[in-house]
Amino acid sequence: MADQGMTQHHGLLPDSFRRRAPGVGLSLVVAAVAFGLQRASGIAALSPLVLAMLLGILFRTVIGKPAGTHEGIAFTLRPILRSAIVMLGFQITLTEVAGLGWSVSLAVVATLVATLVFAKTVGRWMGVDAKLAELIGAGSAICGASAIIACNTVTRGSDEDVAYAMACVTLFGTAAMLLSPVVAGLIGLTPDVYGLWVGTSIHEVAQVIGAAFALGDQAGHAGTVAKLGRVMMLAPVILMLGAMARRGASGSETKVPVPWFAFGFVGVMLLNSVVSLPQPAQHAVVTLTSFLMTMALAAMGLETDLRRLRLKGMRPLILGALSWLFIAGFGLMAVLLAV
């Protein structure tokens, strides 16, 4: 019996740990390199999430996925990712979201829902795979890469679907970040309205901050709070997509799990609204959350096969462009009506 225990646990380390360590370790190294490159570049709006995904794909394409890493990569894509989503709740409080006011909050929610419906509907008309269209819609409507990988826990698209959706939000979110200050100057938006607009319509948090603060602190703060309102909608959207997926899977052998981590996200956000962490602890939690999300994106890249990605064609990219134009136009109209 003792020998059996030693065989099972290999001393002090459980067998499950030893099986997962190579894949988790590789994802960690890729994430660390992505963080290092982002900081070395000095470009705050350059997302380490996107860099990690690209580095993972590059590693998989040039070197291949090393033997023995599959279980650890899968672990990074599930428990580690879900833990990071729960920890996102520490970055939002109800007070911050309430500061938007009911009319702006309604504009944020209306824009988010309309964009999701637009992407799914137009995607169906264009013949884009329903799961990929859903991920493009989630990335455009909520918070870019974080929303894509969070929603994919219930959407269950392929790794190539996730990579393609990521490419869309990176490309068009970056374009929005660069063009929005120019558009604001052309049509004469005030700093407050401009900030609310970019916070309501630009994909990634980093892209919103880059665009909003380009026109000063007033615009920057308005954009940040509006974006936090969209991030808060991540949990309800995941629950809604999960319910839709379970209804669609009723009677089939594949059952979609209840995304309990979404309730964890809400619980942490409520806790953060009542009990404030000390500043050093808050900073540590934000950094850890970002790093765990980056590890998950690195793992996703390591699982992505470019040959299968190319088979998706150009239609999803066009859908990404149309979704960007839609959320920009609808978001501007909604904010102007709200203020």
Secondary structure, 3 states (H helix, E strand, C coil): CHHHHHHHHCCCCCHHHHHHHHHHHHHHHHHHHHHHHHHHHCCCCCCHHHHHHHHHHHHHHHCCCCCCCHHHHHHHHHHHHHHHHHHHHHHCCHHHHHCCCHHHHHHHHHHHHHHHHHHHHHHHHHCCCHHHHHHHHHHHHHHCHHHHHHHHHHHCCCHHHHHHHHHHHHHHHHHHHHHHHHHHHHHCCCHHHHHHHHHHHCCCHHHHHHHHHHHCHHHHHHHHHHHHHHHHCHHHHHHHHHHHHHHHHCCCCCCCCCCHHHHHHHHHHHHHHHCCCCHHHHHHHHHHHHHHHHHHHHHHHHCCCHHHHHCCCCHHHHHHHHHHHHHHHHHHHHHHHHC
